[in-house]
Amino acid sequence: MSIRKSILVLSLVFPALSAFALDNTDIVKSTQLKDGSTVYQFKDGKMAMESKFGIAVVMQEGTVMETASGESITMKGNEVARLSGYIYLDNRP
Ligand SMILES: [Cu+2]
């Protein structure tokens, strides 16, 4: 099983029930997108995507996203594992 596939499975086993706490992470900003997903920006400027179902998902770097307020953001980085880890930590019993 590839690392990426393992991460995806982990994400599906531990879906976030709501937006997770941003405390104790290096996430500096979260922005709601028009399609219901959320883009997180890390201290180093890289980003990660959370789907509307609360799982970390892959998005190609350079993809242009539309925010809920109608602005455009360009995807920088693709920090799936990083976000997936935070979502997991936030949902453990
Ligand atoms: Cu994105």
PDB file of the backbone (N, CA, C, O) and the ligand in Angstrom, with CONECT records:
HET     CU  A 101       1
ATOM      1  N   MET A   1       0.870  -1.203   0.000  1.00  0.00           N
ATOM      2  CA  MET A   1       0.000   0.000   0.000  1.00  0.00           C
ATOM      3  C   MET A   1       0.897   1.241   0.000  1.00  0.00           C
ATOM      4  O   MET A   1       1.811   1.346   0.818  1.00  0.00           O
ATOM      5  N   SER A   2       0.645   2.153  -0.890  1.00  0.00           N
ATOM      6  CA  SER A   2       1.474   3.360  -0.972  1.00  0.00           C
ATOM      7  C   SER A   2       1.222   4.259   0.231  1.00  0.00           C
ATOM      8  O   SER A   2       0.189   4.160   0.893  1.00  0.00           O
ATOM      9  N   ILE A   3       2.165   5.122   0.495  1.00  0.00           N
ATOM     10  CA  ILE A   3       2.025   6.045   1.620  1.00  0.00           C
ATOM     11  C   ILE A   3       0.792   6.928   1.422  1.00  0.00           C
ATOM     12  O   ILE A   3       0.012   7.145   2.349  1.00  0.00           O
ATOM     13  N   ARG A   4       0.633   7.423   0.216  1.00  0.00           N
ATOM     14  CA  ARG A   4      -0.508   8.303  -0.055  1.00  0.00           C
ATOM     15  C   ARG A   4      -1.824   7.585   0.190  1.00  0.00           C
ATOM     16  O   ARG A   4      -2.759   8.158   0.750  1.00  0.00           O
ATOM     17  N   LYS A   5      -1.892   6.320  -0.235  1.00  0.00           N
ATOM     18  CA  LYS A   5      -3.115   5.556  -0.053  1.00  0.00           C
ATOM     19  C   LYS A   5      -3.384   5.323   1.440  1.00  0.00           C
ATOM     20  O   LYS A   5      -4.529   5.391   1.886  1.00  0.00           O
ATOM     21  N   SER A   6      -2.323   5.047   2.205  1.00  0.00           N
ATOM     22  CA  SER A   6      -2.481   4.839   3.649  1.00  0.00           C
ATOM     23  C   SER A   6      -3.050   6.079   4.310  1.00  0.00           C
ATOM     24  O   SER A   6      -3.919   6.000   5.179  1.00  0.00           O
ATOM     25  N   ILE A   7      -2.543   7.224   3.881  1.00  0.00           N
ATOM     26  CA  ILE A   7      -3.004   8.490   4.453  1.00  0.00           C
ATOM     27  C   ILE A   7      -4.483   8.696   4.148  1.00  0.00           C
ATOM     28  O   ILE A   7      -5.255   9.133   5.001  1.00  0.00           O
ATOM     29  N   LEU A   8      -4.858   8.375   2.924  1.00  0.00           N
ATOM     30  CA  LEU A   8      -6.248   8.543   2.517  1.00  0.00           C
ATOM     31  C   LEU A   8      -7.143   7.645   3.357  1.00  0.00           C
ATOM     32  O   LEU A   8      -8.208   8.073   3.801  1.00  0.00           O
ATOM     33  N   VAL A   9      -6.726   6.414   3.577  1.00  0.00           N
ATOM     34  CA  VAL A   9      -7.507   5.471   4.377  1.00  0.00           C
ATOM     35  C   VAL A   9      -7.637   5.994   5.807  1.00  0.00           C
ATOM     36  O   VAL A   9      -8.721   5.971   6.390  1.00  0.00           O
ATOM     37  N   LEU A  10      -6.517   6.465   6.364  1.00  0.00           N
ATOM     38  CA  LEU A  10      -6.525   7.025   7.712  1.00  0.00           C
ATOM     39  C   LEU A  10      -7.526   8.176   7.791  1.00  0.00           C
ATOM     40  O   LEU A  10      -8.273   8.303   8.761  1.00  0.00           O
ATOM     41  N   SER A  11      -7.526   9.012   6.752  1.00  0.00           N
ATOM     42  CA  SER A  11      -8.432  10.157   6.714  1.00  0.00           C
ATOM     43  C   SER A  11      -9.888   9.701   6.716  1.00  0.00           C
ATOM     44  O   SER A  11     -10.750  10.328   7.331  1.00  0.00           O
ATOM     45  N   LEU A  12     -10.144   8.606   6.021  1.00  0.00           N
ATOM     46  CA  LEU A  12     -11.521   8.133   5.929  1.00  0.00           C
ATOM     47  C   LEU A  12     -11.968   7.483   7.235  1.00  0.00           C
ATOM     48  O   LEU A  12     -13.146   7.521   7.589  1.00  0.00           O
ATOM     49  N   VAL A  13     -11.012   6.889   7.943  1.00  0.00           N
ATOM     50  CA  VAL A  13     -11.344   6.231   9.202  1.00  0.00           C
ATOM     51  C   VAL A  13     -11.603   7.275  10.296  1.00  0.00           C
ATOM     52  O   VAL A  13     -12.430   7.070  11.185  1.00  0.00           O
ATOM     53  N   PHE A  14     -10.887   8.382  10.212  1.00  0.00           N
ATOM     54  CA  PHE A  14     -11.030   9.423  11.241  1.00  0.00           C
ATOM     55  C   PHE A  14     -11.496  10.746  10.636  1.00  0.00           C
ATOM     56  O   PHE A  14     -10.751  11.726  10.644  1.00  0.00           O
ATOM     57  N   PRO A  15     -12.718  10.781  10.114  1.00  0.00           N
ATOM     58  CA  PRO A  15     -13.174  12.047   9.519  1.00  0.00           C
ATOM     59  C   PRO A  15     -13.458  13.092  10.597  1.00  0.00           C
ATOM     60  O   PRO A  15     -13.902  12.759  11.696  1.00  0.00           O
ATOM     61  N   ALA A  16     -13.202  14.331  10.276  1.00  0.00           N
ATOM     62  CA  ALA A  16     -13.499  15.411  11.219  1.00  0.00           C
ATOM     63  C   ALA A  16     -15.003  15.613  11.258  1.00  0.00           C
ATOM     64  O   ALA A  16     -15.664  15.596  10.220  1.00  0.00           O
ATOM     65  N   LEU A  17     -15.541  15.803  12.444  1.00  0.00           N
ATOM     66  CA  LEU A  17     -16.979  16.023  12.553  1.00  0.00           C
ATOM     67  C   LEU A  17     -17.294  17.497  12.375  1.00  0.00           C
ATOM     68  O   LEU A  17     -18.411  17.861  12.009  1.00  0.00           O
ATOM     69  N   SER A  18     -16.324  18.332  12.629  1.00  0.00           N
ATOM     70  CA  SER A  18     -16.483  19.769  12.441  1.00  0.00           C
ATOM     71  C   SER A  18     -15.102  20.341  12.203  1.00  0.00           C
ATOM     72  O   SER A  18     -14.107  19.623  12.306  1.00  0.00           O
ATOM     73  N   ALA A  19     -15.028  21.609  11.891  1.00  0.00           N
ATOM     74  CA  ALA A  19     -13.730  22.260  11.703  1.00  0.00           C
ATOM     75  C   ALA A  19     -12.911  22.050  12.969  1.00  0.00           C
ATOM     76  O   ALA A  19     -13.405  22.283  14.073  1.00  0.00           O
ATOM     77  N   PHE A  20     -11.682  21.619  12.821  1.00  0.00           N
ATOM     78  CA  PHE A  20     -10.896  21.293  14.009  1.00  0.00           C
ATOM     79  C   PHE A  20     -10.225  22.525  14.591  1.00  0.00           C
ATOM     80  O   PHE A  20     -10.093  23.557  13.933  1.00  0.00           O
ATOM     81  N   ALA A  21      -9.812  22.391  15.823  1.00  0.00           N
ATOM     82  CA  ALA A  21      -9.159  23.492  16.518  1.00  0.00           C
ATOM     83  C   ALA A  21      -7.817  23.794  15.883  1.00  0.00           C
ATOM     84  O   ALA A  21      -7.050  22.882  15.576  1.00  0.00           O
ATOM     85  N   LEU A  22      -7.534  25.052  15.687  1.00  0.00           N
ATOM     86  CA  LEU A  22      -6.280  25.428  15.054  1.00  0.00           C
ATOM     87  C   LEU A  22      -5.170  25.662  16.068  1.00  0.00           C
ATOM     88  O   LEU A  22      -4.035  25.956  15.694  1.00  0.00           O
ATOM     89  N   ASP A  23      -5.497  25.531  17.363  1.00  0.00           N
ATOM     90  CA  ASP A  23      -4.481  25.694  18.406  1.00  0.00           C
ATOM     91  C   ASP A  23      -3.447  24.589  18.263  1.00  0.00           C
ATOM     92  O   ASP A  23      -3.764  23.495  17.798  1.00  0.00           O
ATOM     93  N   ASN A  24      -2.229  24.869  18.656  1.00  0.00           N
ATOM     94  CA  ASN A  24      -1.156  23.877  18.660  1.00  0.00           C
ATOM     95  C   ASN A  24      -0.839  23.318  17.281  1.00  0.00           C
ATOM     96  O   ASN A  24      -0.345  22.196  17.168  1.00  0.00           O
ATOM     97  N   THR A  25      -1.115  24.078  16.239  1.00  0.00           N
ATOM     98  CA  THR A  25      -0.703  23.687  14.896  1.00  0.00           C
ATOM     99  C   THR A  25       0.067  24.867  14.317  1.00  0.00           C
ATOM    100  O   THR A  25       0.091  25.944  14.913  1.00  0.00           O
ATOM    101  N   ASP A  26       0.696  24.673  13.159  1.00  0.00           N
ATOM    102  CA  ASP A  26       1.353  25.799  12.495  1.00  0.00           C
ATOM    103  C   ASP A  26       0.473  26.361  11.385  1.00  0.00           C
ATOM    104  O   ASP A  26       0.965  26.939  10.416  1.00  0.00           O
ATOM    105  N   ILE A  27      -0.843  26.181  11.544  1.00  0.00           N
ATOM    106  CA  ILE A  27      -1.787  26.770  10.591  1.00  0.00           C
ATOM    107  C   ILE A  27      -2.045  28.218  10.991  1.00  0.00           C
ATOM    108  O   ILE A  27      -2.387  28.495  12.141  1.00  0.00           O
ATOM    109  N   VAL A  28      -1.884  29.133  10.056  1.00  0.00           N
ATOM    110  CA  VAL A  28      -2.074  30.544  10.370  1.00  0.00           C
ATOM    111  C   VAL A  28      -3.401  31.090   9.840  1.00  0.00           C
ATOM    112  O   VAL A  28      -3.874  32.134  10.288  1.00  0.00           O
ATOM    113  N   LYS A  29      -3.996  30.372   8.882  1.00  0.00           N
ATOM    114  CA  LYS A  29      -5.214  30.916   8.286  1.00  0.00           C
ATOM    115  C   LYS A  29      -6.065  29.797   7.698  1.00  0.00           C
ATOM    116  O   LYS A  29      -5.531  28.851   7.118  1.00  0.00           O
ATOM    117  N   SER A  30      -7.385  29.897   7.844  1.00  0.00           N
ATOM    118  CA  SER A  30      -8.272  28.965   7.156  1.00  0.00           C
ATOM    119  C   SER A  30      -9.312  29.769   6.408  1.00  0.00           C
ATOM    120  O   SER A  30      -9.845  30.750   6.927  1.00  0.00           O
ATOM    121  N   THR A  31      -9.599  29.355   5.191  1.00  0.00           N
ATOM    122  CA  THR A  31     -10.539  30.084   4.350  1.00  0.00           C
ATOM    123  C   THR A  31     -11.580  29.125   3.783  1.00  0.00           C
ATOM    124  O   THR A  31     -11.244  28.083   3.220  1.00  0.00           O
ATOM    125  N   GLN A  32     -12.842  29.494   3.939  1.00  0.00           N
ATOM    126  CA  GLN A  32     -13.958  28.696   3.427  1.00  0.00           C
ATOM    127  C   GLN A  32     -14.069  28.908   1.920  1.00  0.00           C
ATOM    128  O   GLN A  32     -14.025  30.045   1.449  1.00  0.00           O
ATOM    129  N   LEU A  33     -14.211  27.832   1.169  1.00  0.00           N
ATOM    130  CA  LEU A  33     -14.367  27.959  -0.278  1.00  0.00           C
ATOM    131  C   LEU A  33     -15.823  27.804  -0.686  1.00  0.00           C
ATOM    132  O   LEU A  33     -16.660  27.319   0.075  1.00  0.00           O
ATOM    133  N   LYS A  34     -16.095  28.229  -1.904  1.00  0.00           N
ATOM    134  CA  LYS A  34     -17.461  28.223  -2.427  1.00  0.00           C
ATOM    135  C   LYS A  34     -18.080  26.831  -2.443  1.00  0.00           C
ATOM    136  O   LYS A  34     -19.280  26.675  -2.214  1.00  0.00           O
ATOM    137  N   ASP A  35     -17.249  25.810  -2.717  1.00  0.00           N
ATOM    138  CA  ASP A  35     -17.777  24.440  -2.815  1.00  0.00           C
ATOM    139  C   ASP A  35     -17.922  23.748  -1.452  1.00  0.00           C
ATOM    140  O   ASP A  35     -18.241  22.561  -1.386  1.00  0.00           O
ATOM    141  N   GLY A  36     -17.685  24.502  -0.361  1.00  0.00           N
ATOM    142  CA  GLY A  36     -17.869  23.931   0.969  1.00  0.00           C
ATOM    143  C   GLY A  36     -16.597  23.375   1.584  1.00  0.00           C
ATOM    144  O   GLY A  36     -16.587  23.011   2.760  1.00  0.00           O
ATOM    145  N   SER A  37     -15.525  23.305   0.807  1.00  0.00           N
ATOM    146  CA  SER A  37     -14.255  22.834   1.365  1.00  0.00           C
ATOM    147  C   SER A  37     -13.522  23.999   2.026  1.00  0.00           C
ATOM    148  O   SER A  37     -13.934  25.153   1.907  1.00  0.00           O
ATOM    149  N   THR A  38     -12.435  23.683   2.720  1.00  0.00           N
ATOM    150  CA  THR A  38     -11.665  24.704   3.425  1.00  0.00           C
ATOM    151  C   THR A  38     -10.210  24.600   3.013  1.00  0.00           C
ATOM    152  O   THR A  38      -9.673  23.497   2.906  1.00  0.00           O
ATOM    153  N   VAL A  39      -9.563  25.737   2.779  1.00  0.00           N
ATOM    154  CA  VAL A  39      -8.136  25.731   2.501  1.00  0.00           C
ATOM    155  C   VAL A  39      -7.416  26.296   3.723  1.00  0.00           C
ATOM    156  O   VAL A  39      -7.773  27.359   4.232  1.00  0.00           O
ATOM    157  N   TYR A  40      -6.384  25.560   4.190  1.00  0.00           N
ATOM    158  CA  TYR A  40      -5.592  25.978   5.343  1.00  0.00           C
ATOM    159  C   TYR A  40      -4.238  26.463   4.869  1.00  0.00           C
ATOM    160  O   TYR A  40      -3.621  25.855   3.995  1.00  0.00           O
ATOM    161  N   GLN A  41      -3.780  27.558   5.448  1.00  0.00           N
ATOM    162  CA  GLN A  41      -2.457  28.072   5.111  1.00  0.00           C
ATOM    163  C   GLN A  41      -1.531  27.920   6.308  1.00  0.00           C
ATOM    164  O   GLN A  41      -1.859  28.330   7.421  1.00  0.00           O
ATOM    165  N   PHE A  42      -0.371  27.326   6.063  1.00  0.00           N
ATOM    166  CA  PHE A  42       0.618  27.107   7.118  1.00  0.00           C
ATOM    167  C   PHE A  42       1.567  28.293   7.210  1.00  0.00           C
ATOM    168  O   PHE A  42       1.626  29.139   6.317  1.00  0.00           O
ATOM    169  N   LYS A  43       2.319  28.332   8.331  1.00  0.00           N
ATOM    170  CA  LYS A  43       3.287  29.399   8.571  1.00  0.00           C
ATOM    171  C   LYS A  43       4.253  29.602   7.413  1.00  0.00           C
ATOM    172  O   LYS A  43       4.620  30.732   7.091  1.00  0.00           O
ATOM    173  N   ASP A  44       4.666  28.495   6.785  1.00  0.00           N
ATOM    174  CA  ASP A  44       5.637  28.589   5.689  1.00  0.00           C
ATOM    175  C   ASP A  44       4.996  28.959   4.353  1.00  0.00           C
ATOM    176  O   ASP A  44       5.679  28.991   3.329  1.00  0.00           O
ATOM    177  N   GLY A  45       3.683  29.239   4.351  1.00  0.00           N
ATOM    178  CA  GLY A  45       3.015  29.684   3.133  1.00  0.00           C
ATOM    179  C   GLY A  45       2.370  28.567   2.332  1.00  0.00           C
ATOM    180  O   GLY A  45       1.589  28.828   1.417  1.00  0.00           O
ATOM    181  N   LYS A  46       2.694  27.309   2.674  1.00  0.00           N
ATOM    182  CA  LYS A  46       2.095  26.190   1.946  1.00  0.00           C
ATOM    183  C   LYS A  46       0.667  25.961   2.418  1.00  0.00           C
ATOM    184  O   LYS A  46       0.270  26.429   3.486  1.00  0.00           O
ATOM    185  N   MET A  47      -0.101  25.235   1.609  1.00  0.00           N
ATOM    186  CA  MET A  47      -1.521  25.055   1.895  1.00  0.00           C
ATOM    187  C   MET A  47      -1.943  23.592   1.883  1.00  0.00           C
ATOM    188  O   MET A  47      -1.244  22.721   1.366  1.00  0.00           O
ATOM    189  N   ALA A  48      -3.113  23.356   2.472  1.00  0.00           N
ATOM    190  CA  ALA A  48      -3.712  22.023   2.455  1.00  0.00           C
ATOM    191  C   ALA A  48      -5.217  22.181   2.352  1.00  0.00           C
ATOM    192  O   ALA A  48      -5.783  23.187   2.779  1.00  0.00           O
ATOM    193  N   MET A  49      -5.857  21.167   1.776  1.00  0.00           N
ATOM    194  CA  MET A  49      -7.294  21.206   1.564  1.00  0.00           C
ATOM    195  C   MET A  49      -8.027  20.253   2.492  1.00  0.00           C
ATOM    196  O   MET A  49      -7.589  19.126   2.723  1.00  0.00           O
ATOM    197  N   GLU A  50      -9.161  20.728   3.024  1.00  0.00           N
ATOM    198  CA  GLU A  50     -10.063  19.849   3.763  1.00  0.00           C
ATOM    199  C   GLU A  50     -11.375  19.849   2.996  1.00  0.00           C
ATOM    200  O   GLU A  50     -11.945  20.910   2.741  1.00  0.00           O
ATOM    201  N   SER A  51     -11.861  18.658   2.623  1.00  0.00           N
ATOM    202  CA  SER A  51     -13.114  18.588   1.881  1.00  0.00           C
ATOM    203  C   SER A  51     -14.276  18.950   2.793  1.00  0.00           C
ATOM    204  O   SER A  51     -14.104  19.053   4.008  1.00  0.00           O
ATOM    205  N   LYS A  52     -15.448  19.142   2.222  1.00  0.00           N
ATOM    206  CA  LYS A  52     -16.611  19.491   3.042  1.00  0.00           C
ATOM    207  C   LYS A  52     -17.005  18.341   3.959  1.00  0.00           C
ATOM    208  O   LYS A  52     -17.799  18.524   4.882  1.00  0.00           O
ATOM    209  N   PHE A  53     -16.441  17.132   3.703  1.00  0.00           N
ATOM    210  CA  PHE A  53     -16.720  15.986   4.568  1.00  0.00           C
ATOM    211  C   PHE A  53     -15.704  15.862   5.696  1.00  0.00           C
ATOM    212  O   PHE A  53     -15.748  14.909   6.475  1.00  0.00           O
ATOM    213  N   GLY A  54     -14.776  16.840   5.784  1.00  0.00           N
ATOM    214  CA  GLY A  54     -13.845  16.855   6.900  1.00  0.00           C
ATOM    215  C   GLY A  54     -12.619  15.979   6.733  1.00  0.00           C
ATOM    216  O   GLY A  54     -11.990  15.608   7.724  1.00  0.00           O
ATOM    217  N   ILE A  55     -12.263  15.640   5.496  1.00  0.00           N
ATOM    218  CA  ILE A  55     -11.041  14.862   5.293  1.00  0.00           C
ATOM    219  C   ILE A  55     -10.043  15.672   4.481  1.00  0.00           C
ATOM    220  O   ILE A  55     -10.416  16.489   3.639  1.00  0.00           O
ATOM    221  N   ALA A  56      -8.756  15.426   4.754  1.00  0.00           N
ATOM    222  CA  ALA A  56      -7.695  16.088   3.998  1.00  0.00           C
ATOM    223  C   ALA A  56      -7.682  15.497   2.597  1.00  0.00           C
ATOM    224  O   ALA A  56      -7.664  14.277   2.435  1.00  0.00           O
ATOM    225  N   VAL A  57      -7.691  16.349   1.593  1.00  0.00           N
ATOM    226  CA  VAL A  57      -7.723  15.874   0.205  1.00  0.00           C
ATOM    227  C   VAL A  57      -6.587  16.500  -0.606  1.00  0.00           C
ATOM    228  O   VAL A  57      -6.032  17.539  -0.247  1.00  0.00           O
ATOM    229  N   VAL A  58      -6.268  15.835  -1.700  1.00  0.00           N
ATOM    230  CA  VAL A  58      -5.192  16.280  -2.589  1.00  0.00           C
ATOM    231  C   VAL A  58      -5.695  17.369  -3.528  1.00  0.00           C
ATOM    232  O   VAL A  58      -6.780  17.257  -4.098  1.00  0.00           O
ATOM    233  N   MET A  59      -4.890  18.434  -3.684  1.00  0.00           N
ATOM    234  CA  MET A  59      -5.174  19.407  -4.735  1.00  0.00           C
ATOM    235  C   MET A  59      -3.853  19.795  -5.388  1.00  0.00           C
ATOM    236  O   MET A  59      -2.875  20.101  -4.706  1.00  0.00           O
ATOM    237  N   GLN A  60      -3.839  19.776  -6.698  1.00  0.00           N
ATOM    238  CA  GLN A  60      -2.648  20.114  -7.463  1.00  0.00           C
ATOM    239  C   GLN A  60      -2.199  21.540  -7.167  1.00  0.00           C
ATOM    240  O   GLN A  60      -3.009  22.467  -7.154  1.00  0.00           O
ATOM    241  N   GLU A  61      -0.893  21.706  -6.927  1.00  0.00           N
ATOM    242  CA  GLU A  61      -0.350  23.046  -6.723  1.00  0.00           C
ATOM    243  C   GLU A  61      -0.640  23.898  -7.956  1.00  0.00           C
ATOM    244  O   GLU A  61      -0.520  23.420  -9.084  1.00  0.00           O
ATOM    245  N   GLY A  62      -1.017  25.145  -7.744  1.00  0.00           N
ATOM    246  CA  GLY A  62      -1.303  26.049  -8.862  1.00  0.00           C
ATOM    247  C   GLY A  62      -2.784  26.119  -9.207  1.00  0.00           C
ATOM    248  O   GLY A  62      -3.196  26.972  -9.994  1.00  0.00           O
ATOM    249  N   THR A  63      -3.596  25.222  -8.622  1.00  0.00           N
ATOM    250  CA  THR A  63      -5.038  25.240  -8.860  1.00  0.00           C
ATOM    251  C   THR A  63      -5.638  26.531  -8.297  1.00  0.00           C
ATOM    252  O   THR A  63      -5.337  26.923  -7.170  1.00  0.00           O
ATOM    253  N   VAL A  64      -6.483  27.180  -9.087  1.00  0.00           N
ATOM    254  CA  VAL A  64      -7.133  28.396  -8.616  1.00  0.00           C
ATOM    255  C   VAL A  64      -8.459  28.022  -7.966  1.00  0.00           C
ATOM    256  O   VAL A  64      -9.286  27.331  -8.561  1.00  0.00           O
ATOM    257  N   MET A  65      -8.647  28.498  -6.719  1.00  0.00           N
ATOM    258  CA  MET A  65      -9.852  28.169  -5.955  1.00  0.00           C
ATOM    259  C   MET A  65     -10.681  29.433  -5.758  1.00  0.00           C
ATOM    260  O   MET A  65     -10.141  30.538  -5.711  1.00  0.00           O
ATOM    261  N   GLU A  66     -11.995  29.261  -5.643  1.00  0.00           N
ATOM    262  CA  GLU A  66     -12.860  30.416  -5.402  1.00  0.00           C
ATOM    263  C   GLU A  66     -13.374  30.365  -3.966  1.00  0.00           C
ATOM    264  O   GLU A  66     -13.964  29.371  -3.541  1.00  0.00           O
ATOM    265  N   THR A  67     -13.141  31.452  -3.223  1.00  0.00           N
ATOM    266  CA  THR A  67     -13.581  31.492  -1.831  1.00  0.00           C
ATOM    267  C   THR A  67     -15.078  31.742  -1.753  1.00  0.00           C
ATOM    268  O   THR A  67     -15.706  32.146  -2.732  1.00  0.00           O
ATOM    269  N   ALA A  68     -15.637  31.496  -0.577  1.00  0.00           N
ATOM    270  CA  ALA A  68     -17.064  31.707  -0.353  1.00  0.00           C
ATOM    271  C   ALA A  68     -17.458  33.146  -0.644  1.00  0.00           C
ATOM    272  O   ALA A  68     -18.593  33.422  -1.032  1.00  0.00           O
ATOM    273  N   SER A  69     -16.499  34.074  -0.452  1.00  0.00           N
ATOM    274  CA  SER A  69     -16.798  35.485  -0.690  1.00  0.00           C
ATOM    275  C   SER A  69     -16.469  35.912  -2.130  1.00  0.00           C
ATOM    276  O   SER A  69     -16.533  37.098  -2.456  1.00  0.00           O
ATOM    277  N   GLY A  70     -16.115  34.941  -2.991  1.00  0.00           N
ATOM    278  CA  GLY A  70     -15.943  35.237  -4.404  1.00  0.00           C
ATOM    279  C   GLY A  70     -14.539  35.631  -4.847  1.00  0.00           C
ATOM    280  O   GLY A  70     -14.329  35.999  -6.003  1.00  0.00           O
ATOM    281  N   GLU A  71     -13.573  35.553  -3.922  1.00  0.00           N
ATOM    282  CA  GLU A  71     -12.194  35.876  -4.308  1.00  0.00           C
ATOM    283  C   GLU A  71     -11.490  34.634  -4.855  1.00  0.00           C
ATOM    284  O   GLU A  71     -11.954  33.510  -4.663  1.00  0.00           O
ATOM    285  N   SER A  72     -10.362  34.851  -5.538  1.00  0.00           N
ATOM    286  CA  SER A  72      -9.585  33.733  -6.075  1.00  0.00           C
ATOM    287  C   SER A  72      -8.317  33.536  -5.253  1.00  0.00           C
ATOM    288  O   SER A  72      -7.632  34.500  -4.911  1.00  0.00           O
ATOM    289  N   ILE A  73      -8.012  32.278  -4.940  1.00  0.00           N
ATOM    290  CA  ILE A  73      -6.763  31.927  -4.244  1.00  0.00           C
ATOM    291  C   ILE A  73      -6.072  30.871  -5.093  1.00  0.00           C
ATOM    292  O   ILE A  73      -6.721  29.971  -5.626  1.00  0.00           O
ATOM    293  N   THR A  74      -4.757  30.981  -5.216  1.00  0.00           N
ATOM    294  CA  THR A  74      -4.005  29.957  -5.942  1.00  0.00           C
ATOM    295  C   THR A  74      -3.384  28.990  -4.944  1.00  0.00           C
ATOM    296  O   THR A  74      -2.745  29.399  -3.975  1.00  0.00           O
ATOM    297  N   MET A  75      -3.581  27.711  -5.197  1.00  0.00           N
ATOM    298  CA  MET A  75      -3.055  26.658  -4.335  1.00  0.00           C
ATOM    299  C   MET A  75      -1.535  26.647  -4.342  1.00  0.00           C
ATOM    300  O   MET A  75      -0.899  26.634  -5.396  1.00  0.00           O
ATOM    301  N   LYS A  76      -0.966  26.651  -3.130  1.00  0.00           N
ATOM    302  CA  LYS A  76       0.493  26.612  -2.986  1.00  0.00           C
ATOM    303  C   LYS A  76       0.843  25.422  -2.108  1.00  0.00           C
ATOM    304  O   LYS A  76       0.399  25.346  -0.962  1.00  0.00           O
ATOM    305  N   GLY A  77       1.631  24.498  -2.628  1.00  0.00           N
ATOM    306  CA  GLY A  77       1.938  23.281  -1.888  1.00  0.00           C
ATOM    307  C   GLY A  77       0.743  22.344  -1.908  1.00  0.00           C
ATOM    308  O   GLY A  77      -0.288  22.649  -2.509  1.00  0.00           O
ATOM    309  N   ASN A  78       0.885  21.208  -1.251  1.00  0.00           N
ATOM    310  CA  ASN A  78      -0.183  20.211  -1.209  1.00  0.00           C
ATOM    311  C   ASN A  78       0.064  19.360   0.024  1.00  0.00           C
ATOM    312  O   ASN A  78       0.457  18.198  -0.079  1.00  0.00           O
ATOM    313  N   GLU A  79      -0.173  19.955   1.211  1.00  0.00           N
ATOM    314  CA  GLU A  79       0.242  19.370   2.482  1.00  0.00           C
ATOM    315  C   GLU A  79      -0.801  18.409   3.053  1.00  0.00           C
ATOM    316  O   GLU A  79      -1.327  18.611   4.147  1.00  0.00           O
ATOM    317  N   VAL A  80      -1.082  17.367   2.285  1.00  0.00           N
ATOM    318  CA  VAL A  80      -2.124  16.420   2.687  1.00  0.00           C
ATOM    319  C   VAL A  80      -1.783  15.714   4.000  1.00  0.00           C
ATOM    320  O   VAL A  80      -2.616  15.632   4.902  1.00  0.00           O
ATOM    321  N   ALA A  81      -0.559  15.209   4.097  1.00  0.00           N
ATOM    322  CA  ALA A  81      -0.160  14.449   5.287  1.00  0.00           C
ATOM    323  C   ALA A  81      -0.172  15.333   6.532  1.00  0.00           C
ATOM    324  O   ALA A  81      -0.603  14.915   7.607  1.00  0.00           O
ATOM    325  N   ARG A  82       0.308  16.555   6.363  1.00  0.00           N
ATOM    326  CA  ARG A  82       0.366  17.493   7.489  1.00  0.00           C
ATOM    327  C   ARG A  82      -1.036  17.774   8.026  1.00  0.00           C
ATOM    328  O   ARG A  82      -1.273  17.692   9.231  1.00  0.00           O
ATOM    329  N   LEU A  83      -1.954  18.102   7.135  1.00  0.00           N
ATOM    330  CA  LEU A  83      -3.320  18.407   7.569  1.00  0.00           C
ATOM    331  C   LEU A  83      -4.008  17.155   8.113  1.00  0.00           C
ATOM    332  O   LEU A  83      -4.720  17.206   9.116  1.00  0.00           O
ATOM    333  N   SER A  84      -3.780  16.035   7.432  1.00  0.00           N
ATOM    334  CA  SER A  84      -4.389  14.780   7.849  1.00  0.00           C
ATOM    335  C   SER A  84      -3.981  14.447   9.282  1.00  0.00           C
ATOM    336  O   SER A  84      -4.792  13.963  10.072  1.00  0.00           O
ATOM    337  N   GLY A  85      -2.723  14.710   9.606  1.00  0.00           N
ATOM    338  CA  GLY A  85      -2.231  14.478  10.961  1.00  0.00           C
ATOM    339  C   GLY A  85      -2.944  15.334  11.979  1.00  0.00           C
ATOM    340  O   GLY A  85      -3.302  14.854  13.054  1.00  0.00           O
ATOM    341  N   TYR A  86      -3.150  16.571  11.662  1.00  0.00           N
ATOM    342  CA  TYR A  86      -3.836  17.488  12.585  1.00  0.00           C
ATOM    343  C   TYR A  86      -5.292  17.077  12.783  1.00  0.00           C
ATOM    344  O   TYR A  86      -5.816  17.125  13.896  1.00  0.00           O
ATOM    345  N   ILE A  87      -5.938  16.672  11.688  1.00  0.00           N
ATOM    346  CA  ILE A  87      -7.339  16.268  11.786  1.00  0.00           C
ATOM    347  C   ILE A  87      -7.424  15.010  12.649  1.00  0.00           C
ATOM    348  O   ILE A  87      -8.331  14.870  13.470  1.00  0.00           O
ATOM    349  N   TYR A  88      -6.474  14.101  12.454  1.00  0.00           N
ATOM    350  CA  TYR A  88      -6.461  12.864  13.254  1.00  0.00           C
ATOM    351  C   TYR A  88      -6.295  13.193  14.739  1.00  0.00           C
ATOM    352  O   TYR A  88      -7.036  12.686  15.581  1.00  0.00           O
ATOM    353  N   LEU A  89      -5.320  14.043  15.051  1.00  0.00           N
ATOM    354  CA  LEU A  89      -5.061  14.395  16.447  1.00  0.00           C
ATOM    355  C   LEU A  89      -6.280  15.052  17.081  1.00  0.00           C
ATOM    356  O   LEU A  89      -6.555  14.872  18.267  1.00  0.00           O
ATOM    357  N   ASP A  90      -7.002  15.815  16.271  1.00  0.00           N
ATOM    358  CA  ASP A  90      -8.157  16.535  16.784  1.00  0.00           C
ATOM    359  C   ASP A  90      -9.358  15.610  17.029  1.00  0.00           C
ATOM    360  O   ASP A  90     -10.283  15.968  17.758  1.00  0.00           O
ATOM    361  N   ASN A  91      -9.337  14.426  16.419  1.00  0.00           N
ATOM    362  CA  ASN A  91     -10.501  13.540  16.514  1.00  0.00           C
ATOM    363  C   ASN A  91     -10.278  12.279  17.332  1.00  0.00           C
ATOM    364  O   ASN A  91     -11.168  11.434  17.432  1.00  0.00           O
ATOM    365  N   ARG A  92      -9.084  12.149  17.923  1.00  0.00           N
ATOM    366  CA  ARG A  92      -8.876  10.925  18.698  1.00  0.00           C
ATOM    367  C   ARG A  92      -9.669  11.036  20.004  1.00  0.00           C
ATOM    368  O   ARG A  92      -9.897  12.135  20.509  1.00  0.00           O
ATOM    369  N   PRO A  93     -10.079   9.903  20.536  1.00  0.00           N
ATOM    370  CA  PRO A  93     -10.924   9.906  21.724  1.00  0.00           C
ATOM    371  C   PRO A  93     -10.234  10.486  22.955  1.00  0.00           C
ATOM    372  O   PRO A  93     -10.834  10.549  24.028  1.00  0.00           O
TER     373      PRO A  93
HETATM  374 CU    CU A 101      -6.766  24.067  -2.771  1.00  0.00          CU2+
END
